[in-house]
Amino acid sequence: MTDGTSTLPWLVIRQDDNGNTYRVGRYATRAEAQKMADSLDDRGHKQLYWVERVGQNGTR
């Protein structure tokens, strides 16, 4: 059984107004993840969205 890190290594992360972070979704490519992050960001909410690779900085 796999945890999906090898097939979906890209995460979209959201930070709310209080500084809390949440994983929004996992994607196969950086381009897919960035497209989603940009789409969410374009909605005009005051949330911050970014893309990370699983295991980057040992945080996710």
C-alpha distance matrix in Angstrom:
0.0 3.8 6.9 9.0 11.4 11.7 12.4 14.3 15.9 19.2 20.1 23.3 24.9 27.8 30.5 32.9 36.5 35.9 33.6 30.4 27.4 24.6 21.6 22.7 19.9 17.5 18.5 17.8 21.2 23.7 26.3 24.4 23.8 27.5 28.8 27.2 28.5 31.9 32.0 31.4 33.9 36.4 36.6 39.0 37.4 37.9 34.3 33.0 29.9 28.3 25.4 23.2 20.5 17.5 18.5 22.1 24.5 21.8 22.2 19.3
3.8 0.0 3.8 5.5 7.6 8.2 9.1 10.8 12.2 15.5 16.6 19.9 21.5 24.7 27.4 30.0 33.7 33.2 30.7 27.7 24.4 21.8 18.6 19.8 17.0 14.2 15.2 14.5 17.8 20.1 22.8 21.1 20.4 24.0 25.5 24.0 25.2 28.6 28.9 28.3 30.6 33.3 33.7 36.0 34.5 34.9 31.2 29.7 26.5 24.8 21.7 19.5 16.7 13.8 15.0 18.5 21.1 18.6 19.1 16.1
6.9 3.8 0.0 3.8 5.7 8.0 8.9 9.1 10.2 13.0 13.5 16.8 18.1 21.2 23.7 26.3 30.0 29.4 27.0 23.9 20.7 18.0 15.0 16.4 13.9 11.4 13.1 13.3 16.5 18.3 21.1 19.3 18.0 21.6 23.2 21.5 22.3 25.8 26.2 25.3 27.6 30.4 30.7 32.8 31.1 31.4 27.7 26.2 23.2 21.6 18.8 16.7 14.3 11.1 12.6 16.0 18.5 16.0 15.9 12.7
9.0 5.5 3.8 0.0 3.8 5.5 5.3 5.5 7.3 10.2 11.4 14.7 16.7 20.0 22.9 25.6 29.4 29.3 26.8 23.9 20.4 17.7 14.2 15.0 11.9 8.8 9.8 9.5 12.9 15.0 17.7 15.8 14.9 18.5 20.0 18.6 19.7 23.1 23.5 23.0 25.3 27.9 28.4 30.8 29.5 30.0 26.3 24.7 21.4 19.6 16.6 14.8 12.3 9.8 12.2 15.2 18.2 16.3 16.3 12.9
11.4 7.6 5.7 3.8 0.0 3.8 5.6 5.3 4.8 8.3 9.9 13.6 15.3 18.9 21.6 24.7 28.3 28.1 25.3 22.7 19.2 17.0 13.6 15.0 12.2 8.9 9.7 9.2 11.7 13.2 16.4 15.3 14.0 17.2 19.4 18.3 18.9 22.2 23.2 22.7 24.5 27.3 28.2 30.2 29.0 29.1 25.4 23.3 20.0 17.7 14.5 12.1 9.1 6.5 8.6 11.6 14.7 13.1 13.5 10.5
11.7 8.2 8.0 5.5 3.8 0.0 3.8 5.8 5.7 9.5 12.1 15.8 18.1 21.7 24.6 27.8 31.4 31.4 28.5 26.1 22.5 20.3 16.9 17.8 14.7 11.0 10.4 8.6 10.9 13.1 16.1 15.3 14.9 18.0 19.9 19.5 20.4 23.4 24.5 24.6 26.3 28.8 30.1 32.2 31.4 31.6 28.0 25.7 22.3 19.7 16.1 13.8 10.5 8.9 10.7 13.2 16.6 15.4 16.4 13.7
12.4 9.1 8.9 5.3 5.6 3.8 0.0 3.8 6.0 9.0 11.6 14.9 17.7 21.2 24.4 27.4 31.1 31.5 28.8 26.4 22.7 20.2 16.5 16.6 13.0 9.3 8.1 5.9 9.0 11.9 14.3 12.9 13.1 16.5 17.8 17.3 18.9 21.7 22.3 22.7 24.8 27.0 28.1 30.6 30.0 30.6 27.2 25.2 21.5 19.3 15.8 14.4 11.5 10.6 13.3 15.4 19.0 18.1 18.4 15.4
14.3 10.8 9.1 5.5 5.3 5.8 3.8 0.0 3.8 5.8 8.0 11.1 14.0 17.4 20.7 23.7 27.4 27.9 25.2 22.9 19.2 16.6 12.9 12.9 9.4 5.6 4.8 4.3 7.4 9.6 12.1 10.5 9.9 13.4 14.9 14.0 15.3 18.3 19.0 19.1 21.2 23.6 24.6 27.0 26.2 26.8 23.3 21.4 17.8 15.7 12.4 11.3 9.1 8.4 11.7 13.5 17.1 16.4 16.1 12.8
15.9 12.2 10.2 7.3 4.8 5.7 6.0 3.8 0.0 3.8 6.7 10.3 12.7 16.5 19.4 22.7 26.2 26.6 23.6 21.6 17.8 15.9 12.4 13.2 10.4 6.8 6.4 6.0 7.4 8.4 11.8 11.1 9.7 12.7 15.1 14.5 14.9 18.0 19.4 19.3 20.8 23.5 24.8 26.8 26.0 26.1 22.5 20.1 16.6 14.0 10.4 8.4 5.6 5.1 8.4 9.8 13.5 13.1 13.2 10.4
19.2 15.5 13.0 10.2 8.3 9.5 9.0 5.8 3.8 0.0 3.8 6.9 9.7 13.4 16.4 19.8 23.2 23.9 21.0 19.3 15.5 13.7 10.4 10.7 8.3 5.5 5.0 6.2 6.3 5.9 9.2 8.5 6.3 9.1 11.7 11.1 11.2 14.2 15.8 15.8 17.0 19.7 21.2 23.1 22.4 22.5 19.1 16.6 13.0 10.4 6.8 5.8 4.5 6.0 9.6 9.8 13.3 13.6 13.0 10.4
20.1 16.6 13.5 11.4 9.9 12.1 11.6 8.0 6.7 3.8 0.0 3.8 6.2 9.8 12.9 16.2 19.7 20.4 17.6 15.7 11.9 10.0 6.7 7.3 5.7 4.6 6.3 9.0 9.4 8.4 11.1 9.8 6.5 9.1 11.6 10.0 9.4 13.0 14.3 13.4 14.8 17.9 18.9 20.6 19.4 19.5 15.9 13.7 10.2 8.2 5.6 5.2 6.0 6.7 10.1 10.2 13.0 13.2 11.5 8.7
23.3 19.9 16.8 14.7 13.6 15.8 14.9 11.1 10.3 6.9 3.8 0.0 3.8 6.8 10.2 13.3 16.8 17.9 15.5 13.9 10.3 8.5 6.0 5.4 5.4 6.5 8.1 11.4 11.1 9.5 11.1 9.7 6.0 7.6 9.8 7.5 6.2 9.9 11.2 9.9 11.1 14.3 15.2 16.8 15.7 15.8 12.3 10.3 6.8 5.7 4.7 6.6 8.9 10.1 13.2 12.6 14.9 15.6 13.3 10.9
24.9 21.5 18.1 16.7 15.3 18.1 17.7 14.0 12.7 9.7 6.2 3.8 0.0 3.8 6.8 10.0 13.5 14.4 11.8 10.2 6.6 5.6 4.7 5.6 7.6 9.4 11.6 14.8 14.7 12.7 14.5 13.4 9.6 10.5 12.8 10.4 8.1 11.6 12.9 10.7 11.2 14.9 15.4 16.3 14.4 13.9 10.1 8.1 5.5 5.4 6.2 7.3 10.3 11.0 13.3 12.5 13.9 14.5 11.5 9.8
27.8 24.7 21.2 20.0 18.9 21.7 21.2 17.4 16.5 13.4 9.8 6.8 3.8 0.0 3.8 6.5 10.0 11.3 9.4 8.1 5.4 5.2 6.4 6.5 9.7 12.4 14.7 18.1 17.8 15.7 17.0 15.7 12.1 12.4 14.0 11.3 8.6 11.5 12.5 9.4 9.6 13.3 13.2 13.5 11.2 10.4 6.6 5.6 4.5 6.7 9.1 10.8 14.0 14.7 16.8 15.8 16.6 17.3 14.0 12.7
30.5 27.4 23.7 22.9 21.6 24.6 24.4 20.7 19.4 16.4 12.9 10.2 6.8 3.8 0.0 3.8 6.9 7.8 5.7 5.5 4.4 6.5 9.1 10.0 13.3 15.9 18.2 21.6 21.1 18.8 20.1 19.2 15.6 15.3 17.2 14.8 11.7 14.0 15.2 12.0 11.2 14.9 14.7 14.0 11.2 9.3 5.8 5.1 6.5 8.7 11.6 12.9 16.3 16.9 18.3 17.0 17.0 17.8 14.3 13.9
32.9 30.0 26.3 25.6 24.7 27.8 27.4 23.7 22.7 19.8 16.2 13.3 10.0 6.5 3.8 0.0 3.8 5.4 5.4 5.5 6.5 8.3 11.5 11.8 15.5 18.5 21.0 24.5 24.3 22.0 23.0 21.9 18.4 18.2 19.4 16.8 13.9 15.8 16.4 12.8 12.1 15.3 14.2 13.1 9.7 7.7 5.2 6.8 9.1 12.1 15.1 16.6 19.9 20.4 21.8 20.6 20.5 21.1 17.5 17.0
36.5 33.7 30.0 29.4 28.3 31.4 31.1 27.4 26.2 23.2 19.7 16.8 13.5 10.0 6.9 3.8 0.0 3.8 5.6 7.5 9.7 12.0 15.2 15.6 19.3 22.3 24.6 28.1 27.6 25.1 26.0 25.1 21.7 21.0 22.2 19.8 16.7 18.0 18.7 15.2 13.8 16.6 15.5 13.5 10.1 7.2 6.6 8.5 11.8 14.7 18.0 19.6 23.1 23.7 24.8 23.4 22.8 23.7 20.1 20.2
35.9 33.2 29.4 29.3 28.1 31.4 31.5 27.9 26.6 23.9 20.4 17.9 14.4 11.3 7.8 5.4 3.8 0.0 3.8 5.6 9.0 11.8 15.4 16.6 20.2 23.0 25.7 29.2 28.9 26.6 27.9 26.9 23.4 23.0 24.6 22.1 19.1 20.9 21.7 18.1 17.0 20.1 19.0 17.2 13.8 11.0 9.8 11.1 13.9 16.3 19.3 20.2 23.4 23.5 24.1 23.0 21.9 22.4 18.8 19.2
33.6 30.7 27.0 26.8 25.3 28.5 28.8 25.2 23.6 21.0 17.6 15.5 11.8 9.4 5.7 5.4 5.6 3.8 0.0 3.8 6.4 9.9 13.3 15.0 18.4 20.7 23.4 26.6 26.2 23.7 25.3 24.7 21.0 20.7 22.7 20.4 17.3 19.3 20.6 17.3 16.1 19.6 19.1 17.6 14.5 11.6 9.5 9.5 11.8 13.6 16.3 16.9 20.0 20.2 20.7 19.3 18.2 18.9 15.4 16.0
30.4 27.7 23.9 23.9 22.7 26.1 26.4 22.9 21.6 19.3 15.7 13.9 10.2 8.1 5.5 5.5 7.5 5.6 3.8 0.0 3.8 6.8 10.5 12.5 15.9 18.3 21.3 24.6 24.8 22.7 24.6 23.5 19.8 20.1 22.1 19.4 16.7 19.3 20.2 16.8 16.5 20.0 19.3 18.5 15.2 13.0 10.3 10.4 11.8 13.4 15.6 15.9 18.7 18.3 19.0 18.3 17.5 17.5 13.8 13.8
27.4 24.4 20.7 20.4 19.2 22.5 22.7 19.2 17.8 15.5 11.9 10.3 6.6 5.4 4.4 6.5 9.7 9.0 6.4 3.8 0.0 3.8 7.0 9.3 12.5 14.7 17.6 20.9 21.1 19.1 21.1 20.0 16.2 16.9 19.0 16.4 13.8 16.8 17.9 14.7 14.8 18.5 18.1 18.0 15.0 13.4 10.0 9.2 9.4 10.5 12.2 12.3 15.1 14.7 15.8 15.2 15.0 15.0 11.3 10.7
24.6 21.8 18.0 17.7 17.0 20.3 20.2 16.6 15.9 13.7 10.0 8.5 5.6 5.2 6.5 8.3 12.0 11.8 9.9 6.8 3.8 0.0 3.8 6.1 9.2 11.7 15.0 18.4 19.1 17.8 19.6 17.9 14.4 15.8 17.5 14.5 12.6 16.0 16.5 13.5 14.5 18.0 17.4 18.0 15.2 14.5 10.9 10.5 9.6 10.7 11.7 12.0 14.3 13.6 15.3 15.4 16.0 15.5 12.0 10.1
21.6 18.6 15.0 14.2 13.6 16.9 16.5 12.9 12.4 10.4 6.7 6.0 4.7 6.4 9.1 11.5 15.2 15.4 13.3 10.5 7.0 3.8 0.0 3.8 5.8 8.0 11.4 14.8 15.8 14.8 16.8 14.9 11.5 13.6 15.3 12.4 11.2 14.9 15.4 13.0 14.5 17.9 17.7 19.0 16.7 16.6 12.8 11.9 9.7 10.0 9.8 9.9 11.7 10.9 13.2 13.7 15.2 14.6 11.5 8.8
22.7 19.8 16.4 15.0 15.0 17.8 16.6 12.9 13.2 10.7 7.3 5.4 5.6 6.5 10.0 11.8 15.6 16.6 15.0 12.5 9.3 6.1 3.8 0.0 3.8 7.3 10.2 14.0 14.9 14.1 15.4 12.9 9.9 12.0 12.9 9.5 9.0 12.6 12.3 10.0 12.3 15.3 14.8 16.7 14.8 15.4 11.9 11.5 9.0 9.9 10.0 11.3 13.1 13.0 16.0 16.3 18.2 17.9 15.0 12.2
19.9 17.0 13.9 11.9 12.2 14.7 13.0 9.4 10.4 8.3 5.7 5.4 7.6 9.7 13.3 15.5 19.3 20.2 18.4 15.9 12.5 9.2 5.8 3.8 0.0 3.8 6.7 10.4 11.9 11.9 13.3 10.5 8.0 11.0 11.8 8.8 9.5 13.1 12.9 11.5 14.1 16.8 16.8 19.1 17.7 18.6 15.2 14.3 11.1 11.1 9.8 10.7 11.6 11.4 14.9 15.6 18.2 17.8 15.5 12.2
17.5 14.2 11.4 8.8 8.9 11.0 9.3 5.6 6.8 5.5 4.6 6.5 9.4 12.4 15.9 18.5 22.3 23.0 20.7 18.3 14.7 11.7 8.0 7.3 3.8 0.0 3.8 7.1 9.1 9.8 11.8 9.2 7.3 10.9 12.1 10.1 11.1 14.5 14.8 14.2 16.5 19.1 19.7 22.0 20.9 21.7 18.2 16.7 13.2 12.0 9.6 9.6 9.3 9.0 12.7 13.8 16.9 16.4 14.8 11.4
18.5 15.2 13.1 9.8 9.7 10.4 8.1 4.8 6.4 5.0 6.3 8.1 11.6 14.7 18.2 21.0 24.6 25.7 23.4 21.3 17.6 15.0 11.4 10.2 6.7 3.8 0.0 3.8 5.6 7.2 8.8 6.2 5.6 9.3 10.3 9.3 11.0 13.9 14.3 14.7 16.9 19.0 20.1 22.6 22.2 23.1 19.9 18.1 14.4 12.7 9.8 10.3 9.5 10.2 14.0 14.7 18.1 18.1 17.2 14.0
17.8 14.5 13.3 9.5 9.2 8.6 5.9 4.3 6.0 6.2 9.0 11.4 14.8 18.1 21.6 24.5 28.1 29.2 26.6 24.6 20.9 18.4 14.8 14.0 10.4 7.1 3.8 0.0 3.8 7.0 8.7 7.1 7.8 11.1 12.1 12.1 13.9 16.3 16.9 17.9 19.9 21.7 23.2 25.8 25.6 26.5 23.3 21.3 17.5 15.3 12.0 11.9 10.1 10.9 14.4 15.2 18.9 19.0 18.7 15.8
21.2 17.8 16.5 12.9 11.7 10.9 9.0 7.4 7.4 6.3 9.4 11.1 14.7 17.8 21.1 24.3 27.6 28.9 26.2 24.8 21.1 19.1 15.8 14.9 11.9 9.1 5.6 3.8 0.0 3.8 5.3 5.3 6.5 8.7 10.0 11.1 12.6 14.4 15.6 17.0 18.5 20.2 22.1 24.5 24.7 25.5 22.5 20.1 16.3 13.8 10.4 10.8 9.4 11.5 14.8 14.7 18.4 19.2 19.0 16.6
23.7 20.1 18.3 15.0 13.2 13.1 11.9 9.6 8.4 5.9 8.4 9.5 12.7 15.7 18.8 22.0 25.1 26.6 23.7 22.7 19.1 17.8 14.8 14.1 11.9 9.8 7.2 7.0 3.8 0.0 3.8 5.5 5.1 6.0 8.5 9.9 10.3 12.0 14.0 15.3 16.1 18.0 20.3 22.3 22.5 22.9 20.0 17.3 13.6 10.7 7.5 8.3 8.0 11.0 14.0 13.0 16.4 17.9 17.5 15.6
26.3 22.8 21.1 17.7 16.4 16.1 14.3 12.1 11.8 9.2 11.1 11.1 14.5 17.0 20.1 23.0 26.0 27.9 25.3 24.6 21.1 19.6 16.8 15.4 13.3 11.8 8.8 8.7 5.3 3.8 0.0 3.8 5.5 5.1 6.1 8.7 9.8 10.4 12.1 14.3 15.1 16.2 18.8 21.0 21.9 22.7 20.2 17.8 14.2 11.9 9.5 11.5 11.7 14.7 17.8 16.7 19.9 21.5 20.9 18.9
24.4 21.1 19.3 15.8 15.3 15.3 12.9 10.5 11.1 8.5 9.8 9.7 13.4 15.7 19.2 21.9 25.1 26.9 24.7 23.5 20.0 17.9 14.9 12.9 10.5 9.2 6.2 7.1 5.3 5.5 3.8 0.0 3.8 5.5 5.2 6.4 8.7 10.0 10.7 12.5 14.3 15.4 17.3 20.0 20.6 21.9 19.3 17.4 13.6 12.1 9.8 11.9 12.2 14.5 18.0 17.5 20.8 21.9 20.9 18.3
23.8 20.4 18.0 14.9 14.0 14.9 13.1 9.9 9.7 6.3 6.5 6.0 9.6 12.1 15.6 18.4 21.7 23.4 21.0 19.8 16.2 14.4 11.5 9.9 8.0 7.3 5.6 7.8 6.5 5.1 5.5 3.8 0.0 3.8 5.4 5.2 6.2 8.6 9.9 10.7 12.2 14.2 16.0 18.2 18.3 19.2 16.2 14.1 10.3 8.6 6.3 8.7 9.7 12.0 15.4 14.7 17.8 18.9 17.5 15.1
27.5 24.0 21.6 18.5 17.2 18.0 16.5 13.4 12.7 9.1 9.1 7.6 10.5 12.4 15.3 18.2 21.0 23.0 20.7 20.1 16.9 15.8 13.6 12.0 11.0 10.9 9.3 11.1 8.7 6.0 5.1 5.5 3.8 0.0 3.8 5.4 5.0 6.0 8.4 9.8 10.2 12.0 14.5 16.4 17.0 17.6 15.2 12.7 9.2 7.4 6.2 9.5 11.3 14.2 17.3 15.8 18.5 20.2 18.9 17.0
28.8 25.5 23.2 20.0 19.4 19.9 17.8 14.9 15.1 11.7 11.6 9.8 12.8 14.0 17.2 19.4 22.2 24.6 22.7 22.1 19.0 17.5 15.3 12.9 11.8 12.1 10.3 12.1 10.0 8.5 6.1 5.2 5.4 3.8 0.0 3.8 5.5 5.2 6.1 8.7 9.8 10.5 12.9 15.4 16.5 17.9 15.9 14.2 11.0 10.3 9.7 13.0 14.6 17.3 20.5 19.4 22.2 23.7 22.1 20.0
27.2 24.0 21.5 18.6 18.3 19.5 17.3 14.0 14.5 11.1 10.0 7.5 10.4 11.3 14.8 16.8 19.8 22.1 20.4 19.4 16.4 14.5 12.4 9.5 8.8 10.1 9.3 12.1 11.1 9.9 8.7 6.4 5.2 5.4 3.8 0.0 3.8 5.4 5.0 6.2 8.5 9.8 11.2 13.9 14.4 16.0 13.7 12.5 9.2 9.4 9.3 12.5 14.4 16.4 19.8 19.0 21.7 22.7 20.7 18.3
28.5 25.2 22.3 19.7 18.9 20.4 18.9 15.3 14.9 11.2 9.4 6.2 8.1 8.6 11.7 13.9 16.7 19.1 17.3 16.7 13.8 12.6 11.2 9.0 9.5 11.1 11.0 13.9 12.6 10.3 9.8 8.7 6.2 5.0 5.5 3.8 0.0 3.8 5.4 5.2 6.0 8.6 10.3 12.2 12.3 13.2 10.7 8.9 5.6 6.1 7.1 10.7 13.4 15.6 18.6 17.3 19.5 20.9 18.7 16.8
31.9 28.6 25.8 23.1 22.2 23.4 21.7 18.3 18.0 14.2 13.0 9.9 11.6 11.5 14.0 15.8 18.0 20.9 19.3 19.3 16.8 16.0 14.9 12.6 13.1 14.5 13.9 16.3 14.4 12.0 10.4 10.0 8.6 6.0 5.2 5.4 3.8 0.0 3.8 5.5 5.0 6.0 8.9 10.6 11.9 13.1 11.6 10.1 7.7 8.4 9.8 13.6 16.3 18.9 21.8 20.1 22.2 24.0 22.0 20.3
32.0 28.9 26.2 23.5 23.2 24.5 22.3 19.0 19.4 15.8 14.3 11.2 12.9 12.5 15.2 16.4 18.7 21.7 20.6 20.2 17.9 16.5 15.4 12.3 12.9 14.8 14.3 16.9 15.6 14.0 12.1 10.7 9.9 8.4 6.1 5.0 5.4 3.8 0.0 3.8 5.5 5.2 6.8 9.8 11.2 13.4 12.2 11.8 9.6 11.2 12.4 16.1 18.6 20.7 23.9 22.7 24.9 26.3 24.0 22.0
31.4 28.3 25.3 23.0 22.7 24.6 22.7 19.1 19.3 15.8 13.4 9.9 10.7 9.4 12.0 12.8 15.2 18.1 17.3 16.8 14.7 13.5 13.0 10.0 11.5 14.2 14.7 17.9 17.0 15.3 14.3 12.5 10.7 9.8 8.7 6.2 5.2 5.5 3.8 0.0 3.8 5.4 5.5 8.1 8.3 10.4 8.8 9.0 7.4 10.0 11.9 15.4 18.2 19.9 23.0 21.9 23.7 24.9 22.2 20.2
33.9 30.6 27.6 25.3 24.5 26.3 24.8 21.2 20.8 17.0 14.8 11.1 11.2 9.6 11.2 12.1 13.8 17.0 16.1 16.5 14.8 14.5 14.5 12.3 14.1 16.5 16.9 19.9 18.5 16.1 15.1 14.3 12.2 10.2 9.8 8.5 6.0 5.0 5.5 3.8 0.0 3.8 5.4 6.2 7.0 8.3 7.3 7.0 6.4 9.1 11.9 15.5 18.7 20.8 23.5 21.8 23.3 24.9 22.3 20.9
36.4 33.3 30.4 27.9 27.3 28.8 27.0 23.6 23.5 19.7 17.9 14.3 14.9 13.3 14.9 15.3 16.6 20.1 19.6 20.0 18.5 18.0 17.9 15.3 16.8 19.1 19.0 21.7 20.2 18.0 16.2 15.4 14.2 12.0 10.5 9.8 8.6 6.0 5.2 5.4 3.8 0.0 3.8 5.3 7.9 10.1 10.3 10.5 10.1 12.5 15.0 18.7 21.7 24.0 26.8 25.2 26.8 28.5 26.0 24.5
36.6 33.7 30.7 28.4 28.2 30.1 28.1 24.6 24.8 21.2 18.9 15.2 15.4 13.2 14.7 14.2 15.5 19.0 19.1 19.3 18.1 17.4 17.7 14.8 16.8 19.7 20.1 23.2 22.1 20.3 18.8 17.3 16.0 14.5 12.9 11.2 10.3 8.9 6.8 5.5 5.4 3.8 0.0 3.8 5.8 9.1 9.6 11.2 11.2 14.3 16.9 20.4 23.5 25.3 28.2 26.8 28.3 29.7 26.8 25.2
39.0 36.0 32.8 30.8 30.2 32.2 30.6 27.0 26.8 23.1 20.6 16.8 16.3 13.5 14.0 13.1 13.5 17.2 17.6 18.5 18.0 18.0 19.0 16.7 19.1 22.0 22.6 25.8 24.5 22.3 21.0 20.0 18.2 16.4 15.4 13.9 12.2 10.6 9.8 8.1 6.2 5.3 3.8 0.0 3.8 6.5 8.3 10.2 11.5 14.8 17.9 21.4 24.7 26.6 29.2 27.5 28.5 30.1 27.1 26.0
37.4 34.5 31.1 29.5 29.0 31.4 30.0 26.2 26.0 22.4 19.4 15.7 14.4 11.2 11.2 9.7 10.1 13.8 14.5 15.2 15.0 15.2 16.7 14.8 17.7 20.9 22.2 25.6 24.7 22.5 21.9 20.6 18.3 17.0 16.5 14.4 12.3 11.9 11.2 8.3 7.0 7.9 5.8 3.8 0.0 3.8 5.5 8.4 10.3 14.0 17.3 20.4 23.8 25.3 27.6 26.2 27.0 28.2 25.0 23.9
37.9 34.9 31.4 30.0 29.1 31.6 30.6 26.8 26.1 22.5 19.5 15.8 13.9 10.4 9.3 7.7 7.2 11.0 11.6 13.0 13.4 14.5 16.6 15.4 18.6 21.7 23.1 26.5 25.5 22.9 22.7 21.9 19.2 17.6 17.9 16.0 13.2 13.1 13.4 10.4 8.3 10.1 9.1 6.5 3.8 0.0 3.8 6.6 9.7 13.2 16.9 19.6 23.3 24.7 26.6 24.9 25.2 26.6 23.4 22.8
34.3 31.2 27.7 26.3 25.4 28.0 27.2 23.3 22.5 19.1 15.9 12.3 10.1 6.6 5.8 5.2 6.6 9.8 9.5 10.3 10.0 10.9 12.8 11.9 15.2 18.2 19.9 23.3 22.5 20.0 20.2 19.3 16.2 15.2 15.9 13.7 10.7 11.6 12.2 8.8 7.3 10.3 9.6 8.3 5.5 3.8 0.0 3.8 6.5 10.2 13.7 16.2 19.8 21.0 23.0 21.4 21.8 23.1 19.8 19.0
33.0 29.7 26.2 24.7 23.3 25.7 25.2 21.4 20.1 16.6 13.7 10.3 8.1 5.6 5.1 6.8 8.5 11.1 9.5 10.4 9.2 10.5 11.9 11.5 14.3 16.7 18.1 21.3 20.1 17.3 17.8 17.4 14.1 12.7 14.2 12.5 8.9 10.1 11.8 9.0 7.0 10.5 11.2 10.2 8.4 6.6 3.8 0.0 3.8 6.9 10.6 13.1 16.8 18.4 20.2 18.3 18.8 20.4 17.4 16.9
29.9 26.5 23.2 21.4 20.0 22.3 21.5 17.8 16.6 13.0 10.2 6.8 5.5 4.5 6.5 9.1 11.8 13.9 11.8 11.8 9.4 9.6 9.7 9.0 11.1 13.2 14.4 17.5 16.3 13.6 14.2 13.6 10.3 9.2 11.0 9.2 5.6 7.7 9.6 7.4 6.4 10.1 11.2 11.5 10.3 9.7 6.5 3.8 0.0 3.8 7.2 10.1 13.7 15.5 17.7 16.0 17.2 18.7 16.0 14.9
28.3 24.8 21.6 19.6 17.7 19.7 19.3 15.7 14.0 10.4 8.2 5.7 5.4 6.7 8.7 12.1 14.7 16.3 13.6 13.4 10.5 10.7 10.0 9.9 11.1 12.0 12.7 15.3 13.8 10.7 11.9 12.1 8.6 7.4 10.3 9.4 6.1 8.4 11.2 10.0 9.1 12.5 14.3 14.8 14.0 13.2 10.2 6.9 3.8 0.0 3.8 6.8 10.4 12.7 14.9 12.8 14.3 16.1 13.9 13.0
25.4 21.7 18.8 16.6 14.5 16.1 15.8 12.4 10.4 6.8 5.6 4.7 6.2 9.1 11.6 15.1 18.0 19.3 16.3 15.6 12.2 11.7 9.8 10.0 9.8 9.6 9.8 12.0 10.4 7.5 9.5 9.8 6.3 6.2 9.7 9.3 7.1 9.8 12.4 11.9 11.9 15.0 16.9 17.9 17.3 16.9 13.7 10.6 7.2 3.8 0.0 3.8 7.0 9.7 12.2 10.4 12.7 14.4 12.8 11.4
23.2 19.5 16.7 14.8 12.1 13.8 14.4 11.3 8.4 5.8 5.2 6.6 7.3 10.8 12.9 16.6 19.6 20.2 16.9 15.9 12.3 12.0 9.9 11.3 10.7 9.6 10.3 11.9 10.8 8.3 11.5 11.9 8.7 9.5 13.0 12.5 10.7 13.6 16.1 15.4 15.5 18.7 20.4 21.4 20.4 19.6 16.2 13.1 10.1 6.8 3.8 0.0 3.8 6.4 8.4 6.6 9.2 10.8 9.7 8.5
20.5 16.7 14.3 12.3 9.1 10.5 11.5 9.1 5.6 4.5 6.0 8.9 10.3 14.0 16.3 19.9 23.1 23.4 20.0 18.7 15.1 14.3 11.7 13.1 11.6 9.3 9.5 10.1 9.4 8.0 11.7 12.2 9.7 11.3 14.6 14.4 13.4 16.3 18.6 18.2 18.7 21.7 23.5 24.7 23.8 23.3 19.8 16.8 13.7 10.4 7.0 3.8 0.0 3.8 6.2 5.4 9.0 9.9 9.9 8.4
17.5 13.8 11.1 9.8 6.5 8.9 10.6 8.4 5.1 6.0 6.7 10.1 11.0 14.7 16.9 20.4 23.7 23.5 20.2 18.3 14.7 13.6 10.9 13.0 11.4 9.0 10.2 10.9 11.5 11.0 14.7 14.5 12.0 14.2 17.3 16.4 15.6 18.9 20.7 19.9 20.8 24.0 25.3 26.6 25.3 24.7 21.0 18.4 15.5 12.7 9.7 6.4 3.8 0.0 3.8 5.5 8.8 8.1 8.2 5.9
18.5 15.0 12.6 12.2 8.6 10.7 13.3 11.7 8.4 9.6 10.1 13.2 13.3 16.8 18.3 21.8 24.8 24.1 20.7 19.0 15.8 15.3 13.2 16.0 14.9 12.7 14.0 14.4 14.8 14.0 17.8 18.0 15.4 17.3 20.5 19.8 18.6 21.8 23.9 23.0 23.5 26.8 28.2 29.2 27.6 26.6 23.0 20.2 17.7 14.9 12.2 8.4 6.2 3.8 0.0 3.8 6.2 4.9 6.4 5.7
22.1 18.5 16.0 15.2 11.6 13.2 15.4 13.5 9.8 9.8 10.2 12.6 12.5 15.8 17.0 20.6 23.4 23.0 19.3 18.3 15.2 15.4 13.7 16.3 15.6 13.8 14.7 15.2 14.7 13.0 16.7 17.5 14.7 15.8 19.4 19.0 17.3 20.1 22.7 21.9 21.8 25.2 26.8 27.5 26.2 24.9 21.4 18.3 16.0 12.8 10.4 6.6 5.4 5.5 3.8 0.0 3.8 5.3 6.6 7.1
24.5 21.1 18.5 18.2 14.7 16.6 19.0 17.1 13.5 13.3 13.0 14.9 13.9 16.6 17.0 20.5 22.8 21.9 18.2 17.5 15.0 16.0 15.2 18.2 18.2 16.9 18.1 18.9 18.4 16.4 19.9 20.8 17.8 18.5 22.2 21.7 19.5 22.2 24.9 23.7 23.3 26.8 28.3 28.5 27.0 25.2 21.8 18.8 17.2 14.3 12.7 9.2 9.0 8.8 6.2 3.8 0.0 3.8 5.4 7.9
21.8 18.6 16.0 16.3 13.1 15.4 18.1 16.4 13.1 13.6 13.2 15.6 14.5 17.3 17.8 21.1 23.7 22.4 18.9 17.5 15.0 15.5 14.6 17.9 17.8 16.4 18.1 19.0 19.2 17.9 21.5 21.9 18.9 20.2 23.7 22.7 20.9 24.0 26.3 24.9 24.9 28.5 29.7 30.1 28.2 26.6 23.1 20.4 18.7 16.1 14.4 10.8 9.9 8.1 4.9 5.3 3.8 0.0 3.8 6.1
22.2 19.1 15.9 16.3 13.5 16.4 18.4 16.1 13.2 13.0 11.5 13.3 11.5 14.0 14.3 17.5 20.1 18.8 15.4 13.8 11.3 12.0 11.5 15.0 15.5 14.8 17.2 18.7 19.0 17.5 20.9 20.9 17.5 18.9 22.1 20.7 18.7 22.0 24.0 22.2 22.3 26.0 26.8 27.1 25.0 23.4 19.8 17.4 16.0 13.9 12.8 9.7 9.9 8.2 6.4 6.6 5.4 3.8 0.0 3.8
19.3 16.1 12.7 12.9 10.5 13.7 15.4 12.8 10.4 10.4 8.7 10.9 9.8 12.7 13.9 17.0 20.2 19.2 16.0 13.8 10.7 10.1 8.8 12.2 12.2 11.4 14.0 15.8 16.6 15.6 18.9 18.3 15.1 17.0 20.0 18.3 16.8 20.3 22.0 20.2 20.9 24.5 25.2 26.0 23.9 22.8 19.0 16.9 14.9 13.0 11.4 8.5 8.4 5.9 5.7 7.1 7.9 6.1 3.8 0.0
